Amino acid sequence: METVQIRLTDKQIRNIENLVKKGVYPNRSEAVRDAVRRLVEEAAE
């Protein structure tokens, strides 16, 4: 797996951290990976 560096706003980070705190994702990296995965799959349709 390759590493990709991104910049997010404070609000975006807070929203991701809230998802992690709620247990939706185990960590921020997995939340971002899932968001990218969904975007790519949607664009491929």
Jmol script that loads the backbone (N, CA, C; Angstrom):
load data "model"
ATOM      1  N   MET A   1       0.847  -1.166   0.000  1.00  0.00           N
ATOM      2  CA  MET A   1       0.000   0.000   0.000  1.00  0.00           C
ATOM      3  C   MET A   1       0.897   1.236   0.000  1.00  0.00           C
ATOM      4  N   GLU A   2       0.555   2.201  -0.829  1.00  0.00           N
ATOM      5  CA  GLU A   2       1.333   3.426  -0.938  1.00  0.00           C
ATOM      6  C   GLU A   2       0.756   4.511  -0.026  1.00  0.00           C
ATOM      7  N   THR A   3       1.607   5.383   0.456  1.00  0.00           N
ATOM      8  CA  THR A   3       1.180   6.490   1.308  1.00  0.00           C
ATOM      9  C   THR A   3       0.920   7.720   0.452  1.00  0.00           C
ATOM     10  N   VAL A   4      -0.204   8.403   0.731  1.00  0.00           N
ATOM     11  CA  VAL A   4      -0.570   9.630   0.034  1.00  0.00           C
ATOM     12  C   VAL A   4      -0.799  10.708   1.085  1.00  0.00           C
ATOM     13  N   GLN A   5      -0.183  11.851   0.885  1.00  0.00           N
ATOM     14  CA  GLN A   5      -0.327  12.943   1.842  1.00  0.00           C
ATOM     15  C   GLN A   5      -1.437  13.884   1.380  1.00  0.00           C
ATOM     16  N   ILE A   6      -2.345  14.264   2.306  1.00  0.00           N
ATOM     17  CA  ILE A   6      -3.428  15.192   1.980  1.00  0.00           C
ATOM     18  C   ILE A   6      -3.527  16.255   3.069  1.00  0.00           C
ATOM     19  N   ARG A   7      -4.168  17.354   2.734  1.00  0.00           N
ATOM     20  CA  ARG A   7      -4.438  18.409   3.708  1.00  0.00           C
ATOM     21  C   ARG A   7      -5.945  18.519   3.862  1.00  0.00           C
ATOM     22  N   LEU A   8      -6.396  18.560   5.106  1.00  0.00           N
ATOM     23  CA  LEU A   8      -7.816  18.681   5.408  1.00  0.00           C
ATOM     24  C   LEU A   8      -8.043  19.900   6.286  1.00  0.00           C
ATOM     25  N   THR A   9      -9.248  20.447   6.211  1.00  0.00           N
ATOM     26  CA  THR A   9      -9.584  21.568   7.080  1.00  0.00           C
ATOM     27  C   THR A   9      -9.776  21.055   8.503  1.00  0.00           C
ATOM     28  N   ASP A  10      -9.733  21.971   9.454  1.00  0.00           N
ATOM     29  CA  ASP A  10      -9.969  21.591  10.849  1.00  0.00           C
ATOM     30  C   ASP A  10     -11.341  20.950  11.005  1.00  0.00           C
ATOM     31  N   LYS A  11     -12.332  21.476  10.299  1.00  0.00           N
ATOM     32  CA  LYS A  11     -13.692  20.931  10.384  1.00  0.00           C
ATOM     33  C   LYS A  11     -13.732  19.500   9.856  1.00  0.00           C
ATOM     34  N   GLN A  12     -13.064  19.244   8.747  1.00  0.00           N
ATOM     35  CA  GLN A  12     -13.040  17.894   8.188  1.00  0.00           C
ATOM     36  C   GLN A  12     -12.381  16.921   9.159  1.00  0.00           C
ATOM     37  N   ILE A  13     -11.304  17.342   9.781  1.00  0.00           N
ATOM     38  CA  ILE A  13     -10.622  16.483  10.752  1.00  0.00           C
ATOM     39  C   ILE A  13     -11.521  16.215  11.951  1.00  0.00           C
ATOM     40  N   ARG A  14     -12.199  17.248  12.441  1.00  0.00           N
ATOM     41  CA  ARG A  14     -13.121  17.057  13.572  1.00  0.00           C
ATOM     42  C   ARG A  14     -14.221  16.069  13.210  1.00  0.00           C
ATOM     43  N   ASN A  15     -14.762  16.198  12.007  1.00  0.00           N
ATOM     44  CA  ASN A  15     -15.822  15.281  11.574  1.00  0.00           C
ATOM     45  C   ASN A  15     -15.312  13.845  11.501  1.00  0.00           C
ATOM     46  N   ILE A  16     -14.117  13.657  10.984  1.00  0.00           N
ATOM     47  CA  ILE A  16     -13.527  12.319  10.913  1.00  0.00           C
ATOM     48  C   ILE A  16     -13.282  11.781  12.318  1.00  0.00           C
ATOM     49  N   GLU A  17     -12.741  12.614  13.191  1.00  0.00           N
ATOM     50  CA  GLU A  17     -12.483  12.180  14.563  1.00  0.00           C
ATOM     51  C   GLU A  17     -13.780  11.810  15.282  1.00  0.00           C
ATOM     52  N   ASN A  18     -14.865  12.520  14.989  1.00  0.00           N
ATOM     53  CA  ASN A  18     -16.159  12.171  15.581  1.00  0.00           C
ATOM     54  C   ASN A  18     -16.613  10.788  15.126  1.00  0.00           C
ATOM     55  N   LEU A  19     -16.386  10.457  13.861  1.00  0.00           N
ATOM     56  CA  LEU A  19     -16.741   9.125  13.366  1.00  0.00           C
ATOM     57  C   LEU A  19     -15.929   8.047  14.078  1.00  0.00           C
ATOM     58  N   VAL A  20     -14.669   8.336  14.331  1.00  0.00           N
ATOM     59  CA  VAL A  20     -13.812   7.385  15.050  1.00  0.00           C
ATOM     60  C   VAL A  20     -14.295   7.231  16.488  1.00  0.00           C
ATOM     61  N   LYS A  21     -14.608   8.339  17.149  1.00  0.00           N
ATOM     62  CA  LYS A  21     -15.084   8.280  18.536  1.00  0.00           C
ATOM     63  C   LYS A  21     -16.389   7.506  18.653  1.00  0.00           C
ATOM     64  N   LYS A  22     -17.252   7.608  17.623  1.00  0.00           N
ATOM     65  CA  LYS A  22     -18.529   6.888  17.621  1.00  0.00           C
ATOM     66  C   LYS A  22     -18.345   5.410  17.296  1.00  0.00           C
ATOM     67  N   GLY A  23     -17.145   5.029  16.883  1.00  0.00           N
ATOM     68  CA  GLY A  23     -16.876   3.633  16.566  1.00  0.00           C
ATOM     69  C   GLY A  23     -17.208   3.240  15.141  1.00  0.00           C
ATOM     70  N   VAL A  24     -17.501   4.236  14.299  1.00  0.00           N
ATOM     71  CA  VAL A  24     -17.802   3.940  12.894  1.00  0.00           C
ATOM     72  C   VAL A  24     -16.548   3.422  12.193  1.00  0.00           C
ATOM     73  N   TYR A  25     -15.392   3.977  12.541  1.00  0.00           N
ATOM     74  CA  TYR A  25     -14.106   3.559  11.987  1.00  0.00           C
ATOM     75  C   TYR A  25     -13.125   3.357  13.134  1.00  0.00           C
ATOM     76  N   PRO A  26     -12.165   2.465  12.965  1.00  0.00           N
ATOM     77  CA  PRO A  26     -11.192   2.229  14.039  1.00  0.00           C
ATOM     78  C   PRO A  26     -10.172   3.362  14.185  1.00  0.00           C
ATOM     79  N   ASN A  27      -9.940   4.110  13.093  1.00  0.00           N
ATOM     80  CA  ASN A  27      -8.973   5.207  13.130  1.00  0.00           C
ATOM     81  C   ASN A  27      -9.216   6.159  11.960  1.00  0.00           C
ATOM     82  N   ARG A  28      -8.537   7.297  11.983  1.00  0.00           N
ATOM     83  CA  ARG A  28      -8.735   8.308  10.933  1.00  0.00           C
ATOM     84  C   ARG A  28      -8.313   7.797   9.562  1.00  0.00           C
ATOM     85  N   SER A  29      -7.228   7.048   9.514  1.00  0.00           N
ATOM     86  CA  SER A  29      -6.755   6.542   8.221  1.00  0.00           C
ATOM     87  C   SER A  29      -7.800   5.668   7.546  1.00  0.00           C
ATOM     88  N   GLU A  30      -8.431   4.798   8.314  1.00  0.00           N
ATOM     89  CA  GLU A  30      -9.452   3.920   7.733  1.00  0.00           C
ATOM     90  C   GLU A  30     -10.659   4.725   7.267  1.00  0.00           C
ATOM     91  N   ALA A  31     -11.008   5.772   7.991  1.00  0.00           N
ATOM     92  CA  ALA A  31     -12.124   6.633   7.582  1.00  0.00           C
ATOM     93  C   ALA A  31     -11.826   7.298   6.240  1.00  0.00           C
ATOM     94  N   VAL A  32     -10.619   7.815   6.088  1.00  0.00           N
ATOM     95  CA  VAL A  32     -10.238   8.475   4.835  1.00  0.00           C
ATOM     96  C   VAL A  32     -10.154   7.456   3.706  1.00  0.00           C
ATOM     97  N   ARG A  33      -9.581   6.277   3.975  1.00  0.00           N
ATOM     98  CA  ARG A  33      -9.511   5.228   2.943  1.00  0.00           C
ATOM     99  C   ARG A  33     -10.904   4.858   2.453  1.00  0.00           C
ATOM    100  N   ASP A  34     -11.852   4.723   3.379  1.00  0.00           N
ATOM    101  CA  ASP A  34     -13.209   4.361   2.997  1.00  0.00           C
ATOM    102  C   ASP A  34     -13.858   5.466   2.170  1.00  0.00           C
ATOM    103  N   ALA A  35     -13.628   6.718   2.549  1.00  0.00           N
ATOM    104  CA  ALA A  35     -14.194   7.839   1.792  1.00  0.00           C
ATOM    105  C   ALA A  35     -13.653   7.857   0.363  1.00  0.00           C
ATOM    106  N   VAL A  36     -12.349   7.643   0.214  1.00  0.00           N
ATOM    107  CA  VAL A  36     -11.740   7.618  -1.119  1.00  0.00           C
ATOM    108  C   VAL A  36     -12.255   6.423  -1.907  1.00  0.00           C
ATOM    109  N   ARG A  37     -12.343   5.263  -1.256  1.00  0.00           N
ATOM    110  CA  ARG A  37     -12.838   4.054  -1.907  1.00  0.00           C
ATOM    111  C   ARG A  37     -14.245   4.285  -2.464  1.00  0.00           C
ATOM    112  N   ARG A  38     -15.115   4.886  -1.642  1.00  0.00           N
ATOM    113  CA  ARG A  38     -16.492   5.144  -2.072  1.00  0.00           C
ATOM    114  C   ARG A  38     -16.533   6.124  -3.239  1.00  0.00           C
ATOM    115  N   LEU A  39     -15.726   7.169  -3.188  1.00  0.00           N
ATOM    116  CA  LEU A  39     -15.687   8.162  -4.257  1.00  0.00           C
ATOM    117  C   LEU A  39     -15.235   7.536  -5.569  1.00  0.00           C
ATOM    118  N   VAL A  40     -14.189   6.727  -5.505  1.00  0.00           N
ATOM    119  CA  VAL A  40     -13.658   6.089  -6.711  1.00  0.00           C
ATOM    120  C   VAL A  40     -14.676   5.111  -7.290  1.00  0.00           C
ATOM    121  N   GLU A  41     -15.324   4.325  -6.437  1.00  0.00           N
ATOM    122  CA  GLU A  41     -16.330   3.378  -6.921  1.00  0.00           C
ATOM    123  C   GLU A  41     -17.507   4.106  -7.557  1.00  0.00           C
ATOM    124  N   GLU A  42     -17.937   5.206  -6.936  1.00  0.00           N
ATOM    125  CA  GLU A  42     -19.058   5.977  -7.478  1.00  0.00           C
ATOM    126  C   GLU A  42     -18.694   6.588  -8.830  1.00  0.00           C
ATOM    127  N   ALA A  43     -17.483   7.096  -8.956  1.00  0.00           N
ATOM    128  CA  ALA A  43     -17.042   7.708 -10.208  1.00  0.00           C
ATOM    129  C   ALA A  43     -16.908   6.673 -11.320  1.00  0.00           C
ATOM    130  N   ALA A  44     -16.642   5.423 -10.960  1.00  0.00           N
ATOM    131  CA  ALA A  44     -16.456   4.364 -11.949  1.00  0.00           C
ATOM    132  C   ALA A  44     -17.778   3.863 -12.525  1.00  0.00           C
ATOM    133  N   GLU A  45     -18.876   4.194 -11.874  1.00  0.00           N
ATOM    134  CA  GLU A  45     -20.187   3.698 -12.335  1.00  0.00           C
ATOM    135  C   GLU A  45     -20.668   4.408 -13.573  1.00  0.00           C
TER     136      GLU A  45
END
end "model"
wireframe off; spacefill off
backbone 0.3
color backbone group
